[in-house]
Amino acid sequence: MDYEVVWSLSALGDLVDIAEYIELDSPFNASKVVSKFYELVGRYGNRPRAATIVPELKSELYRHKLVYG
């Protein structure tokens, strides 16, 4: 069963900010980072429990995954 991954506006804004910051030094790396985020998010439509529950929300509906430290 596939699930829909919903990005919050805040998360999308953060991704844009991250890409713009990296792009100052390397447009190529900025593109790689954004692609990596979308790749990982795409995996969770099939396996939502592979991501970690957001501890402060204490709900299985909300999950997160660290992409880069």
C-alpha angles and dihedrals in degrees: 000000000000122000129204116245110214119200116210117228088244092055092049090048090050091050091052091049091049092049093048091050094049091043090064088069103024127007089189093056091045089057091048092052094050090047090051091053092051092045092054093044090051090058093058094063086075099031110028094163091061088081123073123258112250099250098211093052095049093204130116089220093074120061136168139194129196110230100181127008 
